[in-house]
């Protein structure tokens, strides 16, 4: 029985192969050469970036800091009276650590 089933399956596939041999295969067209356009795209992008880089407005940094700075501080004296102190300092003398107030206030 198994041998008959194998023969039927073999004959079925043989018929399919024979039908495939009789089929006409269509002719595929040759691909057209469009490579002349393909290199224009990256070149156009690169040129646009180069022009954009040079035309982008550059922000000028102020190189000269102000000569003097006025510092206004509020201090308490021995009697818990508040006093306002106004000082004029040069620009380089006024730097203070951003976390310095954490040491004195908390």
C-alpha positions as CSV (number, residue, x, y, z in Angstrom):
1,X,0.0,0.0,0.0
2,X,2.8,2.4,0.9
3,X,4.5,1.7,-2.4
4,X,1.3,2.6,-4.3
5,X,1.0,5.9,-2.5
6,X,4.6,6.7,-3.2
7,X,4.1,6.1,-6.9
8,X,1.0,8.3,-6.9
9,X,2.8,11.1,-5.3
10,X,5.8,10.7,-7.6
11,X,3.5,10.7,-10.7
12,X,1.7,13.8,-9.4
13,X,5.0,15.7,-9.1
14,X,6.2,14.4,-12.4
15,X,3.0,15.9,-14.0
16,X,3.7,19.2,-12.3
17,X,7.3,19.2,-13.6
18,X,6.1,18.5,-17.1
19,X,3.5,21.3,-16.9
20,X,6.3,23.7,-15.7
21,X,8.5,22.8,-18.7
22,X,5.7,23.7,-21.1
23,X,5.1,27.2,-19.6
24,X,6.4,30.2,-21.4
25,X,8.8,32.3,-19.4
26,X,8.3,36.0,-19.9
27,X,11.3,38.1,-21.0
28,X,12.3,40.5,-18.3
29,X,13.4,44.0,-19.5
30,X,16.9,45.1,-18.8
31,X,17.2,47.6,-16.0
32,X,17.8,51.1,-17.1
33,X,20.9,52.9,-15.9
34,X,19.8,55.6,-13.6
35,X,23.1,55.8,-11.8
36,X,23.8,59.3,-13.3
37,X,21.0,60.7,-11.1
38,X,22.0,58.8,-7.9
39,X,25.2,60.7,-7.3
40,X,23.5,64.1,-7.6
41,X,21.4,63.5,-4.5
42,X,24.3,63.1,-2.0
43,X,26.2,65.9,-3.7
44,X,23.2,68.2,-3.4
45,X,22.8,67.4,0.3
46,X,26.5,68.0,1.0
47,X,26.5,71.3,-0.9
48,X,23.4,72.5,1.0
49,X,25.0,71.6,4.3
50,X,28.2,73.4,3.3
51,X,26.4,76.6,2.2
52,X,24.1,76.5,5.3
53,X,27.2,76.1,7.6
54,X,28.8,79.2,6.2
55,X,25.6,81.3,6.0
56,X,24.4,80.4,9.5
57,X,24.5,83.5,11.7
58,X,27.3,83.2,14.2
59,X,26.7,84.7,17.7
60,X,29.6,86.9,18.8
61,X,30.6,86.4,22.3
62,X,31.4,89.4,24.4
63,X,35.1,89.1,25.2
64,X,35.5,92.1,27.4
65,X,33.8,91.8,30.8
66,X,32.6,94.9,32.5
67,X,35.3,96.7,34.3
68,X,33.4,97.2,37.6
69,X,30.5,95.6,39.3
70,X,28.3,97.0,42.0
71,X,27.6,94.4,44.8
72,X,24.6,95.1,47.1
73,X,24.4,92.9,50.2
74,X,22.1,92.8,53.2
75,X,23.8,92.1,56.6
76,X,22.8,91.9,60.2
77,X,24.8,93.6,62.9
78,X,25.1,92.6,66.6
79,X,21.7,94.2,67.5
80,X,19.9,92.3,64.7
81,X,19.6,95.5,62.7
82,X,19.8,95.0,59.0
83,X,22.2,97.1,57.0
84,X,22.6,97.5,53.3
85,X,26.2,97.5,52.0
86,X,27.1,98.8,48.6
87,X,30.5,97.9,47.2
88,X,32.2,98.4,43.9
89,X,34.5,95.6,42.8
90,X,36.3,94.5,39.7
91,X,34.7,91.8,37.7
92,X,37.2,89.1,38.7
93,X,36.7,89.7,42.5
94,X,33.0,88.9,42.4
95,X,32.9,85.2,41.7
96,X,31.2,83.1,44.3
97,X,30.5,79.4,44.3
98,X,26.9,78.5,43.4
99,X,26.7,76.3,46.5
100,X,28.3,78.7,48.9
101,X,24.9,79.8,50.2
102,X,24.1,76.2,51.2
103,X,26.9,76.3,53.8
104,X,25.6,79.5,55.5
105,X,21.8,79.3,55.0
106,X,21.0,75.6,55.8
